[in-house]
Amino acid sequence: MASDAVTLIMSDHRVMEQLFDRLRAGSGDRQLLLDEIAARLTAHSHAEEQRVYPELPAELAHHGADEHHEAERMLHDLQRMGPDDEAFADRLDDFIAAVGHHVQEEESTVLPALRDAVGDARLIELGAAFEQVRLEELAVAGISVS
C-alpha cells in the first residue's frame, strides 16, 4: 500500500483520532487502548522524525519533534496513572488536545511545506521510508497492521 508521505501521515492521524474516540467512550479495555495509542504514537513520531522531518526547514522539524516529545510525556503520565484514577479524564483531555493541536498544525503548515519543498516522486519515496520505519516499530510493539 505504498503512497506518498503526506497521505500516509494524514491516514495515521485519522487512526489516532478513532482510538481517542474509543478511549473517551470507555469502550473496550482502556489500558490496552492506551498501550496501542502509545505504540502507534511512538512509531508515527519516530518515522516522521527519521524519514520526513529531515526534508523540512530545521525550525519546522524541531518544533514538530518537540511536540512529539511533549505528547509522549503526557501519554506516559496517563499510562502510569491508569484509567481508574480520578484525574485520568482531565489528563486525557489535555493529551488529546495537545495531539489535536499538533495534527492541525502539521496538516495546515508542515505537510503543505513538505509538498512544496519536494516533488511527487520524492513524496512517494518519503512515504515508503516513513511506512517502513512505522511498520517495523509497530511490529516490535506487537501491533499488526493489515
N, CA, C and O atoms as CSV, one atom per row, in Angstrom:
chain,resi,resn,atom,element,x,y,z
A,1,MET,N,N,0.819,-1.182,0.000
A,1,MET,CA,C,0.000,0.000,0.000
A,1,MET,C,C,0.867,1.253,0.000
A,1,MET,O,O,0.647,2.176,0.784
A,2,ALA,N,N,1.831,1.272,-0.866
A,2,ALA,CA,C,2.722,2.428,-0.939
A,2,ALA,C,C,1.930,3.661,-1.350
A,2,ALA,O,O,1.060,3.600,-2.219
A,3,SER,N,N,2.244,4.765,-0.716
A,3,SER,CA,C,1.595,6.022,-1.012
A,3,SER,C,C,2.564,7.133,-0.652
A,3,SER,O,O,3.665,6.877,-0.164
A,4,ASP,N,N,2.150,8.354,-0.893
A,4,ASP,CA,C,3.050,9.459,-0.573
A,4,ASP,C,C,3.031,9.740,0.929
A,4,ASP,O,O,2.103,9.350,1.636
A,5,ALA,N,N,4.063,10.418,1.395
A,5,ALA,CA,C,4.244,10.674,2.823
A,5,ALA,C,C,3.078,11.461,3.415
A,5,ALA,O,O,2.628,11.161,4.520
A,6,VAL,N,N,2.591,12.455,2.697
A,6,VAL,CA,C,1.503,13.288,3.223
A,6,VAL,C,C,0.254,12.438,3.461
A,6,VAL,O,O,-0.378,12.540,4.513
A,7,THR,N,N,-0.096,11.612,2.497
A,7,THR,CA,C,-1.283,10.763,2.626
A,7,THR,C,C,-1.139,9.780,3.791
A,7,THR,O,O,-2.079,9.584,4.561
A,8,LEU,N,N,0.030,9.167,3.916
A,8,LEU,CA,C,0.251,8.197,4.986
A,8,LEU,C,C,0.207,8.858,6.363
A,8,LEU,O,O,-0.370,8.309,7.302
A,9,ILE,N,N,0.809,10.019,6.478
A,9,ILE,CA,C,0.816,10.722,7.764
A,9,ILE,C,C,-0.609,11.113,8.149
A,9,ILE,O,O,-1.020,10.931,9.295
A,10,MET,N,N,-1.353,11.646,7.195
A,10,MET,CA,C,-2.736,12.049,7.488
A,10,MET,C,C,-3.603,10.833,7.823
A,10,MET,O,O,-4.487,10.920,8.676
A,11,SER,N,N,-3.362,9.732,7.178
A,11,SER,CA,C,-4.093,8.500,7.486
A,11,SER,C,C,-3.815,8.060,8.921
A,11,SER,O,O,-4.725,7.650,9.642
A,12,ASP,N,N,-2.558,8.147,9.327
A,12,ASP,CA,C,-2.189,7.819,10.702
A,12,ASP,C,C,-2.915,8.740,11.690
A,12,ASP,O,O,-3.370,8.298,12.745
A,13,HIS,N,N,-3.015,10.012,11.337
A,13,HIS,CA,C,-3.734,10.953,12.208
A,13,HIS,C,C,-5.180,10.507,12.409
A,13,HIS,O,O,-5.696,10.563,13.525
A,14,ARG,N,N,-5.830,10.067,11.344
A,14,ARG,CA,C,-7.230,9.637,11.448
A,14,ARG,C,C,-7.357,8.399,12.330
A,14,ARG,O,O,-8.313,8.284,13.097
A,15,VAL,N,N,-6.403,7.470,12.230
A,15,VAL,CA,C,-6.433,6.272,13.076
A,15,VAL,C,C,-6.322,6.673,14.546
A,15,VAL,O,O,-7.041,6.144,15.394
A,16,MET,N,N,-5.425,7.604,14.842
A,16,MET,CA,C,-5.273,8.059,16.231
A,16,MET,C,C,-6.564,8.708,16.728
A,16,MET,O,O,-6.970,8.485,17.868
A,17,GLU,N,N,-7.202,9.499,15.891
A,17,GLU,CA,C,-8.463,10.135,16.291
A,17,GLU,C,C,-9.527,9.091,16.619
A,17,GLU,O,O,-10.297,9.266,17.563
A,18,GLN,N,N,-9.574,8.013,15.849
A,18,GLN,CA,C,-10.529,6.940,16.129
A,18,GLN,C,C,-10.221,6.269,17.464
A,18,GLN,O,O,-11.130,5.957,18.233
A,19,LEU,N,N,-8.934,6.050,17.734
A,19,LEU,CA,C,-8.545,5.452,19.007
A,19,LEU,C,C,-8.897,6.382,20.170
A,19,LEU,O,O,-9.337,5.918,21.222
A,20,PHE,N,N,-8.706,7.689,19.987
A,20,PHE,CA,C,-9.076,8.653,21.025
A,20,PHE,C,C,-10.574,8.592,21.296
A,20,PHE,O,O,-11.002,8.627,22.450
A,21,ASP,N,N,-11.370,8.500,20.233
A,21,ASP,CA,C,-12.826,8.416,20.398
A,21,ASP,C,C,-13.208,7.179,21.208
A,21,ASP,O,O,-14.066,7.248,22.089
A,22,ARG,N,N,-12.573,6.054,20.909
A,22,ARG,CA,C,-12.855,4.822,21.647
A,22,ARG,C,C,-12.440,4.951,23.107
A,22,ARG,O,O,-13.147,4.491,24.003
A,23,LEU,N,N,-11.301,5.572,23.339
A,23,LEU,CA,C,-10.809,5.740,24.704
A,23,LEU,C,C,-11.733,6.657,25.498
A,23,LEU,O,O,-12.056,6.363,26.649
A,24,ARG,N,N,-12.154,7.748,24.904
A,24,ARG,CA,C,-13.074,8.675,25.565
A,24,ARG,C,C,-14.412,8.007,25.869
A,24,ARG,O,O,-15.011,8.245,26.918
A,25,ALA,N,N,-14.872,7.171,24.945
A,25,ALA,CA,C,-16.162,6.499,25.113
A,25,ALA,C,C,-16.101,5.411,26.179
A,25,ALA,O,O,-17.133,4.952,26.669
A,26,GLY,N,N,-14.897,5.005,26.530
A,26,GLY,CA,C,-14.755,3.951,27.521
A,26,GLY,C,C,-15.044,2.572,26.977
A,26,GLY,O,O,-15.259,1.633,27.744
A,27,SER,N,N,-15.051,2.437,25.645
A,27,SER,CA,C,-15.332,1.124,25.058
A,27,SER,C,C,-14.049,0.302,24.993
A,27,SER,O,O,-12.994,0.790,24.589
A,28,GLY,N,N,-14.168,-0.933,25.393
A,28,GLY,CA,C,-13.013,-1.823,25.379
A,28,GLY,C,C,-12.133,-1.613,26.606
A,28,GLY,O,O,-12.463,-0.844,27.510
A,29,ASP,N,N,-11.028,-2.304,26.611
A,29,ASP,CA,C,-10.064,-2.226,27.701
A,29,ASP,C,C,-9.265,-0.936,27.537
A,29,ASP,O,O,-8.449,-0.822,26.623
A,30,ARG,N,N,-9.496,0.028,28.416
A,30,ARG,CA,C,-8.870,1.350,28.274
A,30,ARG,C,C,-7.351,1.267,28.399
A,30,ARG,O,O,-6.637,2.025,27.742
A,31,GLN,N,N,-6.851,0.360,29.230
A,31,GLN,CA,C,-5.392,0.230,29.364
A,31,GLN,C,C,-4.787,-0.309,28.071
A,31,GLN,O,O,-3.725,0.142,27.643
A,32,LEU,N,N,-5.464,-1.276,27.449
A,32,LEU,CA,C,-4.980,-1.783,26.161
A,32,LEU,C,C,-5.038,-0.700,25.087
A,32,LEU,O,O,-4.139,-0.609,24.251
A,33,LEU,N,N,-6.085,0.120,25.102
A,33,LEU,CA,C,-6.169,1.227,24.157
A,33,LEU,C,C,-5.027,2.212,24.374
A,33,LEU,O,O,-4.430,2.691,23.410
A,34,LEU,N,N,-4.722,2.515,25.625
A,34,LEU,CA,C,-3.586,3.395,25.916
A,34,LEU,C,C,-2.286,2.809,25.383
A,34,LEU,O,O,-1.460,3.520,24.812
A,35,ASP,N,N,-2.114,1.511,25.575
A,35,ASP,CA,C,-0.901,0.852,25.089
A,35,ASP,C,C,-0.817,0.912,23.561
A,35,ASP,O,O,0.257,1.140,23.005
A,36,GLU,N,N,-1.939,0.707,22.894
A,36,GLU,CA,C,-1.934,0.785,21.434
A,36,GLU,C,C,-1.656,2.210,20.972
A,36,GLU,O,O,-0.898,2.421,20.026
A,37,ILE,N,N,-2.260,3.176,21.628
A,37,ILE,CA,C,-2.003,4.580,21.279
A,37,ILE,C,C,-0.524,4.895,21.469
A,37,ILE,O,O,0.080,5.569,20.635
A,38,ALA,N,N,0.056,4.415,22.553
A,38,ALA,CA,C,1.478,4.664,22.812
A,38,ALA,C,C,2.340,4.061,21.707
A,38,ALA,O,O,3.264,4.708,21.215
A,39,ALA,N,N,2.040,2.828,21.320
A,39,ALA,CA,C,2.825,2.176,20.264
A,39,ALA,C,C,2.684,2.921,18.939
A,39,ALA,O,O,3.669,3.147,18.236
A,40,ARG,N,N,1.465,3.297,18.611
A,40,ARG,CA,C,1.228,3.993,17.341
A,40,ARG,C,C,1.828,5.402,17.343
A,40,ARG,O,O,2.407,5.836,16.347
A,41,LEU,N,N,1.689,6.105,18.456
A,41,LEU,CA,C,2.253,7.441,18.552
A,41,LEU,C,C,3.782,7.405,18.430
A,41,LEU,O,O,4.373,8.217,17.719
A,42,THR,N,N,4.403,6.469,19.119
A,42,THR,CA,C,5.853,6.344,19.061
A,42,THR,C,C,6.313,5.974,17.657
A,42,THR,O,O,7.261,6.566,17.141
A,43,ALA,N,N,5.657,5.007,17.038
A,43,ALA,CA,C,6.040,4.595,15.685
A,43,ALA,C,C,5.876,5.752,14.701
A,43,ALA,O,O,6.748,5.989,13.864
A,44,HIS,N,N,4.776,6.458,14.803
A,44,HIS,CA,C,4.499,7.590,13.912
A,44,HIS,C,C,5.550,8.686,14.111
A,44,HIS,O,O,6.121,9.195,13.146
A,45,SER,N,N,5.794,9.037,15.361
A,45,SER,CA,C,6.750,10.105,15.662
A,45,SER,C,C,8.149,9.759,15.173
A,45,SER,O,O,8.811,10.582,14.540
A,46,HIS,N,N,8.593,8.556,15.462
A,46,HIS,CA,C,9.937,8.156,15.042
A,46,HIS,C,C,10.057,8.128,13.517
A,46,HIS,O,O,11.070,8.555,12.963
A,47,ALA,N,N,9.035,7.631,12.852
A,47,ALA,CA,C,9.071,7.579,11.384
A,47,ALA,C,C,9.127,8.985,10.792
A,47,ALA,O,O,9.876,9.236,9.849
A,48,GLU,N,N,8.340,9.890,11.342
A,48,GLU,CA,C,8.381,11.273,10.853
A,48,GLU,C,C,9.748,11.903,11.112
A,48,GLU,O,O,10.345,12.503,10.218
A,49,GLU,N,N,10.236,11.759,12.342
A,49,GLU,CA,C,11.486,12.412,12.713
A,49,GLU,C,C,12.683,11.852,11.942
A,49,GLU,O,O,13.597,12.596,11.587
A,50,GLN,N,N,12.679,10.552,11.686
A,50,GLN,CA,C,13.803,9.935,10.993
A,50,GLN,C,C,13.752,10.107,9.480
A,50,GLN,O,O,14.789,10.296,8.843
A,51,ARG,N,N,12.566,10.044,8.903
A,51,ARG,CA,C,12.470,9.969,7.443
A,51,ARG,C,C,11.860,11.193,6.768
A,51,ARG,O,O,12.192,11.491,5.621
A,52,VAL,N,N,10.977,11.906,7.459
A,52,VAL,CA,C,10.264,13.016,6.815
A,52,VAL,C,C,10.802,14.372,7.266
A,52,VAL,O,O,11.069,15.239,6.434
A,53,TYR,N,N,10.959,14.558,8.551
A,53,TYR,CA,C,11.376,15.855,9.054
A,53,TYR,C,C,12.723,16.338,8.497
A,53,TYR,O,O,12.903,17.548,8.360
A,54,PRO,N,N,13.670,15.460,8.170
A,54,PRO,CA,C,14.920,15.963,7.577
A,54,PRO,C,C,14.720,16.735,6.267
A,54,PRO,O,O,15.603,17.485,5.851
A,55,GLU,N,N,13.575,16.558,5.622
A,55,GLU,CA,C,13.283,17.266,4.378
A,55,GLU,C,C,12.720,18.669,4.624
A,55,GLU,O,O,12.567,19.455,3.689
A,56,LEU,N,N,12.418,18.972,5.871
A,56,LEU,CA,C,11.786,20.243,6.227
A,56,LEU,C,C,12.810,21.257,6.706
A,56,LEU,O,O,13.920,20.891,7.095
A,57,PRO,N,N,12.439,22.534,6.679
A,57,PRO,CA,C,13.296,23.538,7.322
A,57,PRO,C,C,13.500,23.161,8.791
A,57,PRO,O,O,12.584,22.654,9.439
A,58,ALA,N,N,14.689,23.409,9.306
A,58,ALA,CA,C,15.045,22.992,10.665
A,58,ALA,C,C,14.048,23.478,11.708
A,58,ALA,O,O,13.724,22.740,12.638
A,59,GLU,N,N,13.564,24.691,11.571
A,59,GLU,CA,C,12.627,25.257,12.543
A,59,GLU,C,C,11.348,24.414,12.640
A,59,GLU,O,O,10.873,24.128,13.739
A,60,LEU,N,N,10.800,24.021,11.497
A,60,LEU,CA,C,9.585,23.196,11.496
A,60,LEU,C,C,9.869,21.807,12.071
A,60,LEU,O,O,9.075,21.270,12.843
A,61,ALA,N,N,11.000,21.240,11.687
A,61,ALA,CA,C,11.352,19.899,12.168
A,61,ALA,C,C,11.529,19.886,13.680
A,61,ALA,O,O,11.028,18.986,14.353
A,62,HIS,N,N,12.236,20.872,14.219
A,62,HIS,CA,C,12.460,20.922,15.666
A,62,HIS,C,C,11.155,21.131,16.426
A,62,HIS,O,O,10.917,20.511,17.463
A,63,HIS,N,N,10.320,22.009,15.898
A,63,HIS,CA,C,9.036,22.264,16.555
A,63,HIS,C,C,8.178,20.996,16.572
A,63,HIS,O,O,7.586,20.657,17.597
A,64,GLY,N,N,8.114,20.305,15.447
A,64,GLY,CA,C,7.344,19.064,15.379
A,64,GLY,C,C,7.867,18.014,16.335
A,64,GLY,O,O,7.091,17.340,17.011
A,65,ALA,N,N,9.192,17.871,16.394
A,65,ALA,CA,C,9.789,16.887,17.301
A,65,ALA,C,C,9.513,17.253,18.759
A,65,ALA,O,O,9.248,16.377,19.583
A,66,ASP,N,N,9.574,18.544,19.075
A,66,ASP,CA,C,9.272,18.978,20.444
A,66,ASP,C,C,7.834,18.622,20.821
A,66,ASP,O,O,7.569,18.179,21.939
A,67,GLU,N,N,6.911,18.819,19.882
A,67,GLU,CA,C,5.511,18.473,20.159
A,67,GLU,C,C,5.336,16.964,20.306
A,67,GLU,O,O,4.548,16.511,21.137
A,68,HIS,N,N,6.059,16.185,19.511
A,68,HIS,CA,C,6.010,14.725,19.667
A,68,HIS,C,C,6.453,14.333,21.074
A,68,HIS,O,O,5.789,13.539,21.740
A,69,HIS,N,N,7.569,14.890,21.520
A,69,HIS,CA,C,8.118,14.515,22.820
A,69,HIS,C,C,7.175,14.916,23.958
A,69,HIS,O,O,7.030,14.183,24.936
A,70,GLU,N,N,6.544,16.071,23.827
A,70,GLU,CA,C,5.590,16.507,24.842
A,70,GLU,C,C,4.383,15.555,24.883
A,70,GLU,O,O,3.930,15.181,25.964
A,71,ALA,N,N,3.869,15.167,23.725
A,71,ALA,CA,C,2.740,14.234,23.677
A,71,ALA,C,C,3.122,12.884,24.281
A,71,ALA,O,O,2.337,12.285,25.015
A,72,GLU,N,N,4.318,12.411,23.975
A,72,GLU,CA,C,4.767,11.132,24.535
A,72,GLU,C,C,4.879,11.219,26.052
A,72,GLU,O,O,4.515,10.273,26.751
A,73,ARG,N,N,5.379,12.343,26.572
A,73,ARG,CA,C,5.485,12.525,28.025
A,73,ARG,C,C,4.092,12.495,28.657
A,73,ARG,O,O,3.883,11.844,29.681
A,74,MET,N,N,3.148,13.199,28.045
A,74,MET,CA,C,1.785,13.237,28.568
A,74,MET,C,C,1.154,11.840,28.546
A,74,MET,O,O,0.453,11.456,29.482
A,75,LEU,N,N,1.402,11.100,27.494
A,75,LEU,CA,C,0.850,9.757,27.377
A,75,LEU,C,C,1.446,8.823,28.424
A,75,LEU,O,O,0.730,8.012,29.011
A,76,HIS,N,N,2.731,8.932,28.657
A,76,HIS,CA,C,3.365,8.090,29.679
A,76,HIS,C,C,2.794,8.407,31.061
A,76,HIS,O,O,2.621,7.511,31.887
A,77,ASP,N,N,2.503,9.679,31.307
A,77,ASP,CA,C,1.856,10.041,32.576
A,77,ASP,C,C,0.491,9.357,32.693
A,77,ASP,O,O,0.137,8.843,33.754
A,78,LEU,N,N,-0.270,9.356,31.599
A,78,LEU,CA,C,-1.580,8.688,31.598
A,78,LEU,C,C,-1.437,7.190,31.853
A,78,LEU,O,O,-2.203,6.604,32.617
A,79,GLN,N,N,-0.453,6.583,31.209
A,79,GLN,CA,C,-0.263,5.141,31.392
A,79,GLN,C,C,0.103,4.803,32.832
A,79,GLN,O,O,-0.367,3.801,33.372
A,80,ARG,N,N,0.930,5.622,33.452
A,80,ARG,CA,C,1.307,5.369,34.848
A,80,ARG,C,C,0.110,5.570,35.776
A,80,ARG,O,O,-0.032,4.878,36.784
A,81,MET,N,N,-0.741,6.522,35.422
A,81,MET,CA,C,-1.905,6.860,36.231
A,81,MET,C,C,-2.959,5.755,36.148
A,81,MET,O,O,-3.473,5.311,37.175
A,82,GLY,N,N,-3.273,5.320,34.961
A,82,GLY,CA,C,-4.299,4.308,34.773
A,82,GLY,C,C,-5.685,4.919,34.646
A,82,GLY,O,O,-5.962,5.976,35.213
A,83,PRO,N,N,-6.553,4.247,33.899
A,83,PRO,CA,C,-7.893,4.767,33.595
A,83,PRO,C,C,-8.810,4.932,34.803
A,83,PRO,O,O,-9.808,5.646,34.710
A,84,ASP,N,N,-8.503,4.296,35.932
A,84,ASP,CA,C,-9.376,4.388,37.099
A,84,ASP,C,C,-9.038,5.561,38.010
A,84,ASP,O,O,-9.779,5.852,38.949
A,85,ASP,N,N,-7.925,6.233,37.741
A,85,ASP,CA,C,-7.527,7.380,38.550
A,85,ASP,C,C,-8.524,8.521,38.343
A,85,ASP,O,O,-9.010,8.727,37.231
A,86,GLU,N,N,-8.825,9.254,39.399
A,86,GLU,CA,C,-9.828,10.322,39.292
A,86,GLU,C,C,-9.381,11.471,38.391
A,86,GLU,O,O,-10.228,12.187,37.857
A,87,ALA,N,N,-8.095,11.663,38.212
A,87,ALA,CA,C,-7.596,12.745,37.350
A,87,ALA,C,C,-7.427,12.300,35.897
A,87,ALA,O,O,-7.049,13.097,35.038
A,88,PHE,N,N,-7.707,11.032,35.629
A,88,PHE,CA,C,-7.461,10.477,34.293
A,88,PHE,C,C,-8.201,11.231,33.189
A,88,PHE,O,O,-7.603,11.566,32.167
A,89,ALA,N,N,-9.477,11.499,33.377
A,89,ALA,CA,C,-10.285,12.136,32.326
A,89,ALA,C,C,-9.727,13.505,31.952
A,89,ALA,O,O,-9.644,13.844,30.771
A,90,ASP,N,N,-9.344,14.295,32.962
A,90,ASP,CA,C,-8.798,15.624,32.673
A,90,ASP,C,C,-7.453,15.524,31.958
A,90,ASP,O,O,-7.198,16.263,31.007
A,91,ARG,N,N,-6.605,14.628,32.405
A,91,ARG,CA,C,-5.299,14.460,31.754
A,91,ARG,C,C,-5.462,13.912,30.341
A,91,ARG,O,O,-4.717,14.283,29.435
A,92,LEU,N,N,-6.436,13.032,30.157
A,92,LEU,CA,C,-6.710,12.506,28.822
A,92,LEU,C,C,-7.137,13.633,27.897
A,92,LEU,O,O,-6.676,13.714,26.758
A,93,ASP,N,N,-8.012,14.500,28.378
A,93,ASP,CA,C,-8.451,15.645,27.569
A,93,ASP,C,C,-7.269,16.531,27.195
A,93,ASP,O,O,-7.183,17.001,26.060
A,94,ASP,N,N,-6.356,16.765,28.137
A,94,ASP,CA,C,-5.170,17.585,27.858
A,94,ASP,C,C,-4.292,16.925,26.791
A,94,ASP,O,O,-3.801,17.593,25.881
A,95,PHE,N,N,-4.103,15.627,26.912
A,95,PHE,CA,C,-3.286,14.879,25.945
A,95,PHE,C,C,-3.912,14.936,24.552
A,95,PHE,O,O,-3.232,15.232,23.569
A,96,ILE,N,N,-5.196,14.655,24.477
A,96,ILE,CA,C,-5.881,14.656,23.178
A,96,ILE,C,C,-5.855,16.059,22.560
A,96,ILE,O,O,-5.692,16.199,21.348
A,97,ALA,N,N,-6.014,17.082,23.380
A,97,ALA,CA,C,-5.947,18.460,22.876
A,97,ALA,C,C,-4.553,18.769,22.337
A,97,ALA,O,O,-4.424,19.409,21.293
A,98,ALA,N,N,-3.515,18.327,23.030
A,98,ALA,CA,C,-2.144,18.574,22.578
A,98,ALA,C,C,-1.880,17.870,21.245
A,98,ALA,O,O,-1.290,18.452,20.335
A,99,VAL,N,N,-2.314,16.629,21.138
A,99,VAL,CA,C,-2.133,15.899,19.881
A,99,VAL,C,C,-2.971,16.546,18.781
A,99,VAL,O,O,-2.513,16.675,17.645
A,100,GLY,N,N,-4.189,16.950,19.111
A,100,GLY,CA,C,-5.041,17.620,18.131
A,100,GLY,C,C,-4.415,18.903,17.611
A,100,GLY,O,O,-4.489,19.193,16.417
A,101,HIS,N,N,-3.799,19.672,18.500
A,101,HIS,CA,C,-3.095,20.889,18.092
A,101,HIS,C,C,-1.961,20.551,17.125
A,101,HIS,O,O,-1.789,21.203,16.096
A,102,HIS,N,N,-1.199,19.526,17.474
A,102,HIS,CA,C,-0.084,19.112,16.621
A,102,HIS,C,C,-0.586,18.674,15.247
A,102,HIS,O,O,-0.020,19.062,14.225
A,103,VAL,N,N,-1.631,17.880,15.222
A,103,VAL,CA,C,-2.191,17.392,13.957
A,103,VAL,C,C,-2.670,18.565,13.107
A,103,VAL,O,O,-2.380,18.635,11.913
A,104,GLN,N,N,-3.401,19.479,13.727
A,104,GLN,CA,C,-3.915,20.634,12.986
A,104,GLN,C,C,-2.768,21.460,12.415
A,104,GLN,O,O,-2.809,21.861,11.252
A,105,GLU,N,N,-1.763,21.711,13.215
A,105,GLU,CA,C,-0.609,22.497,12.769
A,105,GLU,C,C,0.149,21.764,11.659
A,105,GLU,O,O,0.555,22.367,10.666
A,106,GLU,N,N,0.330,20.465,11.844
A,106,GLU,CA,C,1.061,19.681,10.852
A,106,GLU,C,C,0.310,19.658,9.517
A,106,GLU,O,O,0.913,19.808,8.454
A,107,GLU,N,N,-1.010,19.468,9.586
A,107,GLU,CA,C,-1.783,19.366,8.351
A,107,GLU,C,C,-1.979,20.719,7.671
A,107,GLU,O,O,-2.178,20.771,6.457
A,108,SER,N,N,-1.927,21.809,8.427
A,108,SER,CA,C,-2.128,23.124,7.812
A,108,SER,C,C,-0.829,23.823,7.429
A,108,SER,O,O,-0.830,24.695,6.561
A,109,THR,N,N,0.288,23.447,8.071
A,109,THR,CA,C,1.559,24.136,7.823
A,109,THR,C,C,2.668,23.202,7.359
A,109,THR,O,O,3.265,23.421,6.304
A,110,VAL,N,N,2.945,22.173,8.133
A,110,VAL,CA,C,4.107,21.324,7.889
A,110,VAL,C,C,3.956,20.498,6.613
A,110,VAL,O,O,4.849,20.491,5.765
A,111,LEU,N,N,2.837,19.811,6.479
A,111,LEU,CA,C,2.674,18.957,5.299
A,111,LEU,C,C,2.574,19.765,4.004
A,111,LEU,O,O,3.140,19.346,2.994
A,112,PRO,N,N,1.880,20.901,3.990
A,112,PRO,CA,C,1.938,21.726,2.775
A,112,PRO,C,C,3.362,22.212,2.467
A,112,PRO,O,O,3.747,22.294,1.300
A,113,ALA,N,N,4.141,22.532,3.504
A,113,ALA,CA,C,5.535,22.943,3.284
A,113,ALA,C,C,6.339,21.793,2.687
A,113,ALA,O,O,7.169,22.003,1.803
A,114,LEU,N,N,6.092,20.583,3.170
A,114,LEU,CA,C,6.765,19.410,2.616
A,114,LEU,C,C,6.392,19.226,1.156
A,114,LEU,O,O,7.258,18.999,0.310
A,115,ARG,N,N,5.124,19.322,0.868
A,115,ARG,CA,C,4.641,19.160,-0.507
A,115,ARG,C,C,5.284,20.200,-1.433
A,115,ARG,O,O,5.627,19.890,-2.574
A,116,ASP,N,N,5.444,21.430,-0.939
A,116,ASP,CA,C,6.068,22.494,-1.729
A,116,ASP,C,C,7.570,22.285,-1.902
A,116,ASP,O,O,8.146,22.682,-2.915
A,117,ALA,N,N,8.203,21.656,-0.902
A,117,ALA,CA,C,9.663,21.519,-0.909
A,117,ALA,C,C,10.163,20.377,-1.790
A,117,ALA,O,O,11.283,20.428,-2.299
A,118,VAL,N,N,9.340,19.356,-1.971
A,118,VAL,CA,C,9.798,18.186,-2.734
A,118,VAL,C,C,8.762,17.842,-3.805
A,118,VAL,O,O,7.593,18.210,-3.696
A,119,GLY,N,N,9.204,17.145,-4.818
A,119,GLY,CA,C,8.296,16.738,-5.884
A,119,GLY,C,C,7.511,15.494,-5.523
A,119,GLY,O,O,7.723,14.879,-4.478
A,120,ASP,N,N,6.600,15.138,-6.413
A,120,ASP,CA,C,5.734,13.976,-6.189
A,120,ASP,C,C,6.536,12.685,-6.032
A,120,ASP,O,O,6.212,11.854,-5.183
A,121,ALA,N,N,7.567,12.514,-6.834
A,121,ALA,CA,C,8.377,11.292,-6.746
A,121,ALA,C,C,9.051,11.192,-5.383
A,121,ALA,O,O,9.113,10.115,-4.790
A,122,ARG,N,N,9.556,12.322,-4.891
A,122,ARG,CA,C,10.214,12.317,-3.575
A,122,ARG,C,C,9.197,12.065,-2.466
A,122,ARG,O,O,9.515,11.399,-1.481
A,123,LEU,N,N,7.983,12.586,-2.610
A,123,LEU,CA,C,6.941,12.317,-1.613
A,123,LEU,C,C,6.632,10.826,-1.524
A,123,LEU,O,O,6.381,10.306,-0.437
A,124,ILE,N,N,6.651,10.150,-2.647
A,124,ILE,CA,C,6.411,8.701,-2.652
A,124,ILE,C,C,7.583,7.971,-1.991
A,124,ILE,O,O,7.376,7.026,-1.230
A,125,GLU,N,N,8.816,8.409,-2.282
A,125,GLU,CA,C,9.986,7.805,-1.619
A,125,GLU,C,C,9.916,8.010,-0.109
A,125,GLU,O,O,10.169,7.087,0.666
A,126,LEU,N,N,9.574,9.214,0.294
A,126,LEU,CA,C,9.458,9.503,1.725
A,126,LEU,C,C,8.331,8.693,2.362
A,126,LEU,O,O,8.446,8.254,3.506
A,127,GLY,N,N,7.253,8.497,1.625
A,127,GLY,CA,C,6.155,7.674,2.125
A,127,GLY,C,C,6.601,6.248,2.381
A,127,GLY,O,O,6.257,5.660,3.406
A,128,ALA,N,N,7.364,5.692,1.456
A,128,ALA,CA,C,7.864,4.322,1.625
A,128,ALA,C,C,8.809,4.240,2.826
A,128,ALA,O,O,8.749,3.285,3.601
A,129,ALA,N,N,9.675,5.237,2.978
A,129,ALA,CA,C,10.615,5.249,4.101
A,129,ALA,C,C,9.874,5.423,5.425
A,129,ALA,O,O,10.185,4.747,6.405
A,130,PHE,N,N,8.901,6.323,5.455
A,130,PHE,CA,C,8.073,6.541,6.646
A,130,PHE,C,C,7.373,5.245,7.034
A,130,PHE,O,O,7.405,4.829,8.192
A,131,GLU,N,N,6.745,4.619,6.056
A,131,GLU,CA,C,5.970,3.395,6.315
A,131,GLU,C,C,6.854,2.259,6.804
A,131,GLU,O,O,6.441,1.483,7.666
A,132,GLN,N,N,8.061,2.151,6.266
A,132,GLN,CA,C,8.973,1.090,6.694
A,132,GLN,C,C,9.311,1.231,8.179
A,132,GLN,O,O,9.221,0.265,8.937
A,133,VAL,N,N,9.699,2.433,8.586
A,133,VAL,CA,C,10.035,2.652,9.999
A,133,VAL,C,C,8.809,2.426,10.872
A,133,VAL,O,O,8.893,1.761,11.905
A,134,ARG,N,N,7.681,2.971,10.464
A,134,ARG,CA,C,6.451,2.856,11.245
A,134,ARG,C,C,6.064,1.395,11.453
A,134,ARG,O,O,5.772,0.979,12.574
A,135,LEU,N,N,6.064,0.618,10.371
A,135,LEU,CA,C,5.672,-0.787,10.470
A,135,LEU,C,C,6.660,-1.605,11.296
A,135,LEU,O,O,6.254,-2.497,12.041
A,136,GLU,N,N,7.934,-1.316,11.172
A,136,GLU,CA,C,8.932,-2.030,11.978
A,136,GLU,C,C,8.715,-1.762,13.468
A,136,GLU,O,O,8.780,-2.681,14.283
A,137,GLU,N,N,8.458,-0.509,13.818
A,137,GLU,CA,C,8.240,-0.177,15.226
A,137,GLU,C,C,6.936,-0.769,15.751
A,137,GLU,O,O,6.876,-1.226,16.893
A,138,LEU,N,N,5.896,-0.765,14.926
A,138,LEU,CA,C,4.639,-1.381,15.355
A,138,LEU,C,C,4.808,-2.878,15.556
A,138,LEU,O,O,4.238,-3.444,16.489
A,139,ALA,N,N,5.579,-3.524,14.698
A,139,ALA,CA,C,5.804,-4.962,14.840
A,139,ALA,C,C,6.530,-5.264,16.162
A,139,ALA,O,O,6.191,-6.225,16.852
A,140,VAL,N,N,7.508,-4.458,16.500
A,140,VAL,CA,C,8.217,-4.641,17.763
A,140,VAL,C,C,7.251,-4.513,18.939
A,140,VAL,O,O,7.374,-5.220,19.940
A,141,ALA,N,N,6.294,-3.604,18.802
A,141,ALA,CA,C,5.306,-3.385,19.883
A,141,ALA,C,C,4.187,-4.424,19.860
A,141,ALA,O,O,3.316,-4.415,20.730
A,142,GLY,N,N,4.203,-5.317,18.871
A,142,GLY,CA,C,3.173,-6.361,18.799
A,142,GLY,C,C,1.873,-5.904,18.164
A,142,GLY,O,O,0.835,-6.537,18.350
A,143,ILE,N,N,1.920,-4.804,17.414
A,143,ILE,CA,C,0.736,-4.289,16.732
A,143,ILE,C,C,0.802,-4.723,15.278
A,143,ILE,O,O,1.738,-4.374,14.558
A,144,SER,N,N,-0.197,-5.488,14.849
A,144,SER,CA,C,-0.217,-5.909,13.438
A,144,SER,C,C,-1.088,-4.947,12.651
A,144,SER,O,O,-2.145,-4.511,13.109
A,145,VAL,N,N,-0.619,-4.631,11.463
A,145,VAL,CA,C,-1.334,-3.696,10.586
A,145,VAL,C,C,-1.618,-4.433,9.285
A,145,VAL,O,O,-0.722,-5.002,8.660
A,146,SER,N,N,-2.884,-4.407,8.895
A,146,SER,CA,C,-3.230,-5.107,7.646
A,146,SER,C,C,-3.195,-4.172,6.473
A,146,SER,O,O,-3.459,-4.588,5.344
